[in-house]
């Protein structure tokens, strides 16, 4: 902050000598002007870190000067100072994107605080975030070794994502590596926790003893809202949306909706679209789907689309719950699909329950794997969140949400599974019928290190309510940030897939999934 150059523009500048002297003593390089014309000439010739601008000046008033400053040096922070408390003047200044707004008489300490907010904000925030995480680090680390249940792990994951989001804006990255290591340690313990409890969750009859799972999602979230008097209920699933990506969406969506609640459910294994999303819309585990709807279900080793019958599964789910309601199902794959839905969204308000699936984030993760330009644009989680947020800002989904925000509707926003950036390869050998997914393998005669603690094996798929392509099929899931690689052409395979975002295995990012209940603000 010392040596920052400040220009103070006021027609009564002589009366502000005490303030200017105070700031000089604090180390600022102070200059002044008594009218807008002189000020604009000075700004044209020099760069200033801050301009203090009097709103009420003879000749060219402060708002006019502000408009000219933004044409000459649009990134110069301007603090408007005025005697007037008229609401219209304040609105005009805020509408012109003023940096700050102070009412006369101002104290020197007010001026100093305004300077600190502009010049030292990043440093102060960084120090506060680093100190806060240091204080919370020990508490989080101790939680790893407690007798945690599924709710505790949601709490741990949320805390870690909170600090990751805070550190994203920090210039000082000194604590970032510590957080990355703690997140890795958390995933190691989470993988062990899931390995110990997952099969028990599937077999217990007491819903209090397990988290909400993929097949529970619509009956537990959307169906109960049908009797609450809303014009319509919307169940919106943005595929492959991680919790941290939802938090990147939240500032945009919270301008339109009240967030009634934000909870989490656990995605079933494999955390892959074929299994997780079909389970959501059918309300069944994959084994039951394959048995009851054999004409719709394709195993991993069979050719064809694996998610082509979600609408049929959803209709059967509604019928099974004996709901006499009007429904719709829309899957948005292209931008044109999204625009068509946005243009015709009014046609859906006659339905009791509308399902909308947006296939973008999953396409982004696959494109990032295969296209170097996408990998360059999203080299890490922070950039991945940024691209996801940019998509929402300019997507037809936001147009749909803006329309819904003005109606008496209720929205459940969620996803089918998340992704994790994989870093560590694990060797495995299988025959040509073995699945190609990097985070799980299904096949017969799989050859891998059975003592590897980073793997979770289901030798009898029926125990996990999973179909099997062969009598001797086994499922193997990678934990943490591991991914499977074949020994043949090993180095090429590892270099190609390392640092890509994948799903199908066991990690907090893939399994702990947000469920957001939204109420429109403009209804």
C-alpha positions in Angstrom: 0.0 0.0 0.0 2.8 2.6 0.7 3.8 4.6 -2.4 0.4 4.1 -4.0 -0.5 7.1 -6.1 -3.8 8.8 -5.2 -5.5 11.7 -7.0 -8.1 13.7 -4.9 -10.5 15.7 -6.9 -12.6 18.3 -5.0 -13.5 22.0 -5.7 -12.8 22.6 -2.0 -9.5 20.8 -2.0 -7.9 23.4 0.4 -10.3 22.2 3.1 -9.0 18.7 2.8 -5.3 19.4 3.6 -5.5 17.6 6.9 -6.8 14.4 5.2 -4.2 14.6 2.5 -1.4 15.1 5.1 -2.7 12.1 7.0 -2.5 9.9 3.9 1.0 11.3 3.1 2.1 10.3 6.6 0.8 6.8 5.8 3.1 6.6 2.8 0.8 7.5 0.0 1.9 9.7 -3.0 -0.9 12.3 -3.0 -1.9 14.6 -5.8 -4.9 16.9 -6.1 -7.1 18.7 -8.6 -9.8 21.3 -7.9 -12.0 20.6 -11.0 -12.9 17.8 -13.3 -11.1 19.2 -16.4 -7.7 19.3 -14.7 -8.3 15.9 -13.1 -9.0 14.3 -16.5 -5.8 15.8 -18.0 -3.8 14.4 -15.1 -5.4 11.0 -15.4 -4.7 11.0 -19.2 -1.0 11.6 -18.5 -0.5 9.4 -15.4 -1.8 6.2 -13.9 -3.3 6.4 -10.4 -4.1 3.6 -8.0 -7.2 5.4 -6.6 -9.2 8.5 -7.5 -11.2 10.3 -4.8 -13.9 12.2 -6.6 -16.3 14.8 -5.2 -19.8 14.4 -6.6 -20.9 18.0 -6.3 -18.5 20.3 -8.2 -19.3 23.4 -10.3 -19.0 22.9 -14.1 -18.3 19.2 -14.6 -19.9 17.3 -11.8 -18.5 14.1 -10.3 -20.7 11.6 -12.3 -19.7 13.3 -15.5 -16.0 13.1 -14.6 -16.6 9.5 -13.6 -18.0 8.7 -17.0 -14.9 10.2 -18.7 -12.5 8.4 -16.4 -14.0 5.1 -17.4 -13.4 6.0 -21.0 -9.8 7.0 -20.5 -8.7 4.5 -17.8 -11.6 2.1 -17.2 -9.7 0.0 -14.6 -8.9 2.9 -12.3 -10.7 2.5 -8.9 -12.9 5.6 -8.2 -14.3 6.5 -4.7 -17.2 8.9 -4.9 -17.5 11.4 -2.0 -20.6 13.5 -1.7 -22.7 15.6 0.8 -25.9 14.3 -0.7 -27.7 11.3 0.6 -30.3 11.3 -2.2 -31.1 7.8 -3.3 -31.0 8.7 -7.0 -27.4 9.9 -6.8 -26.3 6.8 -5.0 -28.1 4.6 -7.6 -26.5 6.6 -10.5 -23.0 6.1 -8.9 -23.6 2.4 -8.3 -25.0 2.0 -11.8 -21.8 3.6 -13.1 -19.9 0.9 -11.2 -18.2 3.1 -8.7 -15.7 1.3 -6.6 -16.9 2.8 -3.3 -19.2 5.6 -2.0 -18.6 7.8 1.0 -20.9 10.5 2.6 -19.3 13.8 3.9 -18.0 14.6 6.4 -15.5 11.8 6.1 -13.0 11.0 8.7 -9.3 10.3 7.8 -9.7 6.7 9.2 -12.6 6.2 6.8 -10.5 7.2 3.9 -7.6 5.0 5.0 -10.0 2.0 5.3 -11.4 2.7 1.8 -7.8 2.6 0.5 -7.0 -0.6 2.3 -10.1 -2.2 0.8 -8.9 -1.5 -2.7 -5.1 -1.8 -2.4 -4.7 -4.4 0.3 -7.9 -6.5 0.0 -6.2 -9.5 -1.7 -3.4 -9.5 0.9 -5.7 -9.2 3.8 -8.1 -11.8 2.5 -5.2 -14.2 1.8 -3.8 -13.8 5.3 -7.3 -14.4 6.7 -7.9 -17.5 4.6 -4.5 -19.0 5.3 -4.9 -18.4 9.1 -8.5 -19.8 9.0 -7.4 -22.9 7.2 -4.4 -23.4 9.6 -6.8 -23.3 12.5 -9.2 -25.7 10.9 -6.5 -28.0 9.5 -6.1 -29.9 12.8 -9.8 -30.2 13.4 -10.3 -31.7 9.9 -7.3 -34.1 10.3 -8.6 -35.4 13.6 -12.0 -36.1 12.0 -10.3 -38.6 9.7 -9.7 -41.0 12.6 -13.0 -40.7 14.4 -15.9 -43.2 14.0 -17.4 -41.3 11.1 -20.7 -42.1 9.5 -21.8 -41.0 6.0 -23.0 -37.6 7.2 -19.6 -36.9 8.8 -17.9 -37.6 5.5 -20.2 -35.1 3.8 -19.2 -32.6 6.4 -15.5 -33.2 5.9 -15.8 -32.9 2.1 -17.8 -29.7 2.4 -15.1 -28.2 4.7 -12.3 -29.1 2.3 -14.2 -27.7 -0.7 -14.9 -24.5 1.2 -11.2 -24.0 1.8 -10.3 -25.0 -1.7 -12.8 -22.3 -3.0 -11.3 -19.7 -0.7 -7.7 -20.5 -1.7 -8.6 -20.3 -5.3 -8.6 -16.5 -5.1 -5.4 -16.3 -3.0 -2.2 -14.8 -4.5 -0.2 -16.6 -1.8 -0.3 -20.3 -2.6 1.8 -21.4 0.4 -1.1 -23.3 2.0 -2.4 -24.8 -1.2 -0.1 -27.8 -1.2 -1.1 -28.5 2.4 -4.7 -28.6 1.4 -4.1 -30.8 -1.6 -2.3 -33.3 0.7 -5.1 -33.2 3.2 -7.7 -33.8 0.5 -5.7 -36.8 -0.7 -5.5 -38.1 2.9 -9.2 -37.5 3.3 -9.9 -39.5 0.1 -7.7 -42.4 1.3 -9.7 -42.6 4.5 -13.0 -42.1 2.7 -12.2 -45.0 0.3 -11.5 -47.2 3.3 -14.8 -46.1 4.8 -16.8 -46.9 1.7 -15.1 -50.2 1.3 -16.1 -51.2 4.8 -19.8 -50.0 4.6 -21.0 -49.9 1.0 -22.4 -53.4 0.8 -24.1 -53.0 4.2 -25.8 -49.9 2.9 -27.3 -51.8 0.0 -28.6 -54.6 2.2 -30.0 -52.7 5.2 -33.7 -52.2 5.5 -33.3 -49.2 7.8 -33.0 -46.0 5.8 -31.5 -44.3 8.9 -28.4 -46.6 8.6 -27.4 -45.5 5.2 -27.3 -42.4 3.0 -29.7 -41.5 0.3 -28.5 -43.5 -2.7 -29.1 -43.0 -6.4 -32.3 -45.1 -6.7 -33.8 -43.1 -3.7 -33.3 -39.7 -5.3 -36.5 -38.9 -7.1 -38.9 -40.6 -4.6 -37.2 -38.9 -1.7 -36.8 -35.4 -3.2 -39.2 -34.7 -6.1 -42.3 -36.9 -5.3 -43.0 -35.3 -1.9 -43.2 -31.8 -3.5 -46.1 -32.8 -5.7 -48.6 -32.3 -2.9 -47.4 -28.9 -1.8 -49.5 -26.8 -4.2 -46.8 -25.7 -6.7 -47.7 -25.0 -10.3 -45.1 -27.6 -11.4 -42.1 -29.4 -10.0 -38.8 -29.5 -12.0 -36.2 -32.1 -11.5 -33.0 -30.8 -13.2 -30.0 -33.1 -13.5 -26.8 -31.6 -14.8 -24.7 -34.6 -15.6 -21.3 -35.1 -13.9 -21.6 -32.0 -11.7 -19.2 -32.1 -8.8 -20.0 -30.4 -5.5 -17.3 -27.7 -6.1 -18.8 -27.0 -9.5 -22.2 -26.5 -7.9 -20.6 -24.0 -5.5 -19.3 -22.2 -8.6 -22.9 -22.1 -9.9 -24.4 -21.0 -6.6 -23.7 -17.2 -6.8 -25.5 -17.1 -10.2 -28.4 -19.3 -9.2 -28.9 -17.6 -5.8 -29.7 -14.3 -7.6 -32.8 -16.0 -9.0 -33.7 -18.5 -6.3 -33.8 -19.0 -2.5 -31.8 -22.1 -1.6 -34.3 -23.9 0.5 -31.8 -26.6 1.4 -28.6 -28.1 0.2 -27.9 -31.7 1.1 -26.0 -34.6 -0.4 -26.6 -38.1 -1.5 -24.2 -40.9 -2.3 -23.8 -42.2 -5.9 -23.9 -45.9 -6.4 -21.0 -47.9 -7.7 -19.8 -47.7 -10.4 -20.1 -43.9 -10.4 -20.6 -44.0 -14.1 -23.6 -42.6 -16.2 -24.8 -46.0 -17.3 -25.2 -47.2 -13.8 -25.9 -44.1 -11.7 -28.3 -42.3 -14.0 -30.3 -45.4 -14.9 -30.6 -46.1 -11.2 -31.9 -42.6 -10.5 -34.7 -42.7 -13.1 -35.7 -46.3 -12.6 -35.5 -46.1 -8.8 -33.7 -49.5 -9.0 -30.3 -50.9 -8.6 -28.6 -52.0 -11.9 -29.1 -55.7 -11.3 -32.9 -55.3 -10.9 -33.0 -53.0 -14.0 -31.2 -55.7 -16.1 -33.6 -58.4 -14.8 -36.8 -56.4 -15.2 -35.9 -54.5 -18.3 -33.6 -56.7 -20.2 -34.6 -55.2 -23.5 -33.4 -51.8 -22.3 -30.2 -52.8 -20.4 -26.9 -53.3 -22.1 -23.9 -54.6 -20.2 -20.5 -52.9 -20.5 -19.3 -55.3 -23.2 -22.3 -54.9 -25.4 -22.5 -52.3 -28.2 -25.0 -49.5 -28.2 -26.1 -46.5 -26.1 -26.3 -47.3 -22.4 -28.7 -44.5 -21.4 -31.2 -44.4 -24.2 -34.2 -45.4 -22.1 -34.2 -43.1 -19.1 -37.6 -41.7 -20.1 -39.1 -45.2 -20.1 -37.5 -45.9 -16.7 -38.9 -42.7 -15.3 -42.4 -43.4 -16.5 -42.3 -46.8 -14.9 -41.0 -45.3 -11.7 -44.0 -42.9 -11.6 -46.4 -45.8 -12.3 -44.8 -48.0 -9.7 -45.5 -45.3 -7.1 -49.1 -45.1 -8.3 -48.9 -41.4 -9.0 -51.6 -40.1 -11.3 -49.6 -37.1 -12.6 -48.6 -35.5 -15.9 -44.9 -35.7 -16.6 -42.3 -34.8 -19.2 -38.7 -35.9 -19.8 -36.2 -33.8 -21.8 -32.6 -34.7 -22.5 -30.5 -31.8 -23.7 -27.4 -32.9 -25.6 -26.8 -30.0 -28.0 -27.0 -26.2 -27.6 -29.8 -26.2 -30.1 -31.7 -28.7 -27.9 -31.3 -26.3 -25.0 -32.5 -23.3 -27.0 -35.6 -25.1 -28.2 -36.5 -26.1 -24.6 -35.9 -22.5 -23.4 -38.2 -21.2 -26.1 -40.9 -23.7 -25.3 -40.6 -23.9 -21.5 -44.0 -22.4 -21.0 -45.5 -25.6 -22.4 -44.2 -27.5 -19.4 -46.2 -25.6 -16.7 -49.2 -27.8 -17.3 -47.2 -30.8 -16.1 -47.0 -31.9 -12.5 -43.4 -33.1 -12.8 -40.8 -32.2 -15.4 -37.4 -33.9 -15.7 -34.6 -32.1 -17.6 -31.2 -33.7 -18.1 -28.3 -31.5 -19.3 -25.4 -33.3 -20.9 -22.5 -30.9 -20.8 -20.1 -31.3 -17.9 -19.6 -35.0 -18.9 -18.9 -33.9 -22.5 -16.5 -31.4 -21.1 -14.6 -34.0 -19.1 -14.3 -36.3 -22.1 -13.3 -33.5 -24.4 -10.6 -32.5 -22.0 -9.2 -36.0 -22.1 -9.1 -36.1 -25.9 -8.4 -32.5 -26.9 -5.2 -30.7 -25.9 -6.8 -27.3 -26.2 -9.5 -28.1 -23.6 -6.8 -29.6 -21.3 -4.8 -26.3 -21.6 -7.9 -24.3 -20.8 -8.7 -26.5 -17.7 -5.4 -27.7 -16.3 -6.7 -28.0 -12.8 -9.8 -28.0 -10.6 -10.0 -24.2 -10.3 -10.0 -23.8 -14.1 -12.5 -26.7 -14.5 -14.8 -24.9 -12.2 -14.3 -21.6 -14.1 -15.2 -23.2 -17.4 -18.3 -24.9 -15.9 -19.4 -21.6 -14.5 -18.9 -19.8 -17.8 -21.0 -22.5 -19.5 -23.9 -21.8 -17.1 -23.6 -18.1 -17.6 -24.1 -18.4 -21.4 -26.1 -21.6 -21.6 -29.8 -22.1 -22.4 -30.1 -23.6 -18.9 -29.8 -20.2 -17.4 -32.5 -18.9 -19.7 -34.7 -21.7 -18.4 -33.9 -20.9 -14.8 -34.7 -17.2 -15.4 -38.1 -18.1 -16.6 -38.7 -20.6 -13.8 -37.6 -18.0 -11.2 -40.8 -16.0 -12.0 -43.2 -18.8 -11.6 -44.7 -20.7 -8.6 -42.6 -23.8 -9.2 -40.2 -25.9 -7.1 -36.9 -27.1 -8.4 -34.6 -29.9 -7.4 -31.1 -29.4 -9.0 -28.7 -32.4 -8.8 -26.5 -34.7 -10.8 -25.7 -38.4 -11.3 -22.0 -38.5 -10.3 -18.9 -36.4 -10.1 -15.4 -36.8 -11.4 -11.9 -36.8 -10.0 -8.6 -35.8 -11.6 -6.6 -39.0 -11.8 -2.9 -39.0 -11.2 -1.6 -42.4 -10.1 -1.7 -45.4 -12.5 -2.5 -49.0 -11.3 -1.6 -51.9 -13.5 -4.3 -54.4 -14.4 -4.7 -57.2 -17.1 -7.9 -58.4 -18.6 -9.2 -60.0 -21.7 -10.9 -58.1 -24.6 -14.3 -58.2 -22.8 -13.0 -56.2 -19.9 -14.6 -52.7 -19.5 -12.6 -49.8 -20.8 -13.5 -47.4 -18.0 -10.3 -46.1 -16.2 -11.9 -46.0 -12.7 -13.5 -49.5 -12.6 -13.1 -52.8 -14.4 -15.6 -55.5 -14.9 -14.4 -58.8 -16.4 -13.4 -62.4 -15.9 -9.9 -63.4 -15.0 -8.8 -59.9 -14.0 -5.1 -59.9 -13.0 -4.0 -57.2 -10.6 -2.4 -56.8 -7.2 -5.1 -58.0 -4.9 -3.2 -56.6 -1.9 -3.4 -53.1 -3.2 -5.2 -51.0 -0.6 -6.3 -48.5 -3.2 -8.7 -51.0 -4.8 -12.1 -52.2 -3.8 -13.1 -55.6 -5.2 -16.6 -57.0 -5.5 -16.1 -60.7 -6.4 -19.8 -61.5 -6.4 -21.6 -58.7 -8.3 -25.0 -59.7 -6.9 -23.7 -58.5 -3.5 -23.6 -55.0 -4.9 -26.8 -55.5 -7.0 -24.7 -55.3 -10.2 -25.3 -57.4 -13.4 -22.5 -59.6 -14.6 -21.5 -60.3 -18.2 -20.1 -63.7 -17.3 -20.6 -66.2 -14.5 -17.1 -65.4 -13.2 -17.2 -61.6 -13.6 -15.6 -59.4 -10.9 -15.9 -55.7 -10.4 -12.7 -53.8 -9.3 -13.0 -50.1 -8.3 -10.1 -47.6 -8.1 -10.0 -45.4 -5.0 -8.6 -41.9 -4.5 -6.9 -40.5 -7.6 -5.8 -43.9 -9.0 -6.6 -45.1 -12.5 -6.2 -48.4 -14.3 -3.6 -48.8 -17.0 -2.7 -51.9 -19.1 1.0 -53.1 -19.1 1.0 -53.0 -22.9 2.0 -49.6 -24.2 2.0 -48.5 -20.5 3.9 -45.3 -20.7 1.8 -43.9 -23.6 -1.4 -44.9 -21.8 -0.3 -43.2 -18.5 0.9 -40.0 -20.2 -2.4 -39.7 -22.1 -4.7 -40.2 -19.2 -2.8 -38.7 -16.3 -4.4 -35.5 -15.0 -7.7 -36.1 -16.8 -11.0 -36.0 -15.0 -12.6 -39.5 -14.8 -15.5 -41.2 -13.0 -16.6 -44.7 -12.1 -14.6 -45.2 -8.9 -14.5 -44.3 -5.2 -13.7 -40.8 -4.1 -15.6 -38.0 -2.4 -15.6 -36.0 -5.6 -17.4 -38.9 -7.5 -19.7 -40.2 -4.7 -20.8 -37.2 -2.6 -23.3 -35.5 -4.7 -25.3 -32.2 -4.1 -29.1 -32.1 -4.0 -30.2 -28.4 -4.1 -33.9 -27.4 -3.4 -34.7 -24.1 -5.0 -37.6 -21.7 -4.5 -38.1 -18.9 -7.1 -37.5 -15.3 -5.8 -39.7 -13.7 -8.5 -42.8 -15.8 -8.1 
